[in-house]
């Protein structure tokens, strides 16, 4: 499946995903800010949609004889035969 987005939508999604930082704070002690290099914010509104866009075409990259199960954020590929490669 091919998705086409306008340049303004891509710009919005890019600003949502890139240049994010996190730190850990326990009581009065906190870590240094660290850049987040991958993923989307957990618990975010756009997170599930971005995940679905990412995972949606995974079945098209698996051999036709394989069975792929997709459920929420879990995927399983089943293969059987005498010579599984």
Buried (B, 14 or more C-beta within 10 A) or exposed (E): EEEEEEEEEEEEBEEBBEEBEEEEEEEEEEEEEEEEEEEBBEEEEBBEEBBEBEEEEEBEEBEEEEEBEEEEEEEEEEEEEEEEE
